[in-house]
């Protein structure tokens, strides 16, 4: 019995090697290492949500231009669009918040703030990548407006003018969504990934 009591009173080697404070410090260090990876994963999910939204719109637009809106592909794409549209604003705001935190992670503490120099440079980079795609969408937006005006000016339902206006509108919407899916979202997403890496400004032409 005495030997058993003495055995129970002897602390384990793990407890001797890692006191409570060391265990807590190890957990904090592990959390700090995992936090950037978790933030990157969530930011990638936000970008994927935006890309799926445009990809679904492209599939729906192809079905409308082809005159086959009742096919299985269009119905599935419509459900994807509805799902992504519900979380679109959430993805945008969460992605921008994580972008700011990841960019400011490498900024000195005394220079951090709502708009640090590094964050300002990162947003400038994103703006320079986003605006060419926005300008490229303008002709397709004009087509959409022209198609809608042509449909609105038609007094006879089912007329040739109404059908032509619907086709023009669908072509404009399809072109806009193709740009958003294959050019704008991948370009901006890749730039978001790059500006959150350490040392990206050394290879950038934007002065910090």
N, C-alpha and C positions, 0 to 999 in steps of 0.2 A: 504493500500500500504506500509506504514511504517513497519507494522508487517511482511508483506511478505518479504520486503528487509532485515529486521533483521533476519528472518528465514534463508534466503539464505546465509547470512554472517556467520552464526554460523557453525563452522566446525563439521563434523560428529564425533561420538565417535571412529569410526575405525581409522580415520585420526589422532585423538589425541593419540590413543593407539599405533599406528604403524607409526611413522614418516618415511619419505623416506629412511633414512639410515637403519632403523630397517628392513624395507621391503626388501631392497637389501641384508642385512646380512642374513635374513631368507631364501631368495632364494638361496644364496650361500651355506648355511648350508644344505638345502634340496638337492641341486645339489651334494654336497659332499657325502651325504648319498646314493643317487641313483646311483652315478657313479660306485661304486664297483659292485652293482647288475647288472647294464647294462654291465659292462665289463665281469662279469661271464656269462651272457646270451649270449653275442657274442662269448665268448670262447667255450661255450657249442655248439653253432651253428657250429663253426669251426670243433670241434671234430665229431659232427653229420655228417658233410659233408664228412669227411674221412671215417667214418663208412659206410655211404650209398654207397660210392664209392666201398669199398671192398664187401659189401653185394650184390651190383649189379653184380660185377665180379663173385661172387659165383654162383648167379642164371644163369648167362650166361655160366659159366663153367659146371654147371650141365646139361644144355641143350646140350652143345657140347659133353659131355661124353655120354649122352643118345642118341645122334644122332638126336635130335629134335630141331634144331636151329631156326625153323620157327614158333614155338609156340608163343602164346600171351605173356606168362611170360618172355620169352627170349627177345622179342622185347621191352617190357616195361623196363626190366632191362637194356638193351642196352641204352635206352634213359636216364635212371637215371645215368648210368656210364658216358655218354657224358656230362650231365649237371654238375655232381660233378667234373669231370676231368677238366672242364673249370675253376672252382673256386678252384681247389685243392691247387695250389701254393699260391693263395690269402689266403686261409684258414690257410695254414701252417705259413706264415709270420705274419698274423694278430694274430693268436693264440699265437705265440712265443712273439710278442710284448706285448700283453696283459698279458701273463704270467710274463714277466719281470716287468711290472708296478705293477701287483698285489702282486708279491713277495716282491718288494722293498718298498711297501706301509708300511710295518711294520719294515723297517730298519731305524735306526737313520739317520738323515740328513747328518751327517758328514761321514757316511760310505756308502752312496749311490754313485753309479757310474755305468760305463758300466758293471762291473762284481763285484758286492758286494759279501760279504761272504755268505749272505743268498741266493742270486741268484746262486752262484757257487754250493752251497749245493743242491739246488733244481734241477739244471741241472744234477748234479751227480746222484741224485735219479732217474730222468727220464732215464738217460743212463743205470743205473743198471736194470731198468724194461724193457727197449727196447731191449738190446742186446741179452738176452736169446731167445726172439722171432725171432730176426734176424738169430741167429745161427740155430734155428729150421727150418727156411725156406731154409737153404742151401741144404738139400737132395732134396727138391722139385725143386730148381733151377737147380740142377744137372740133374734131370729127364727132365726138360724143354730143357736143352742143348742137352741131348742125343736124345730126340725126334726130335729136329730141325736138328741135324746132320744126323739122320736116314732118314729124309725126303729129306735133301739136297743131300744125296748120292744116292737116287733113281732116276734112269734115265727114268723109265717108269711111266707115269702119271696114277694114279688110281691103282697102284699095291698094293700088300699086305704089302710090306715094308713101303710104303708111308702112308697107313691107320694106320699101327701100330705106326709109328712115330707120327702121328697126335694124336692118343689116348694117347701115353706116354706124349706128350707135354701138352695135355689138362688135364691129371691127375696131372701133376706137377704144372700147373698153378692153378688148383682148390685147391690143398692142400695148396699152398702158400697163396691164397686169403682167404681160411677158417681160417688160422692162423691169418691173418691180421684182419679179421672181428670179430672173436669170442675170440681172445686171446690178440693180440698185441694192437689193438686200444682201447678196453675197459680197459685193464690194464694201459696203458699209460695215457688215459683220466682220469681215477680215481686218478692216482698219481698226474696229473696236478691239479686236484681239491683239493687234500689234501695239496699240497705244497703252495697253495695260501691262506690257512686258517691260522689264527694267532696261534702261539704256536705249529706248527707241528714238529718243531725240538726237542721239549722236549721228544717226543716219538720215535724219529728217531735214528738209530744207526750211522748215518753219523755225524761226528763232524763238528760243524760250525767253 
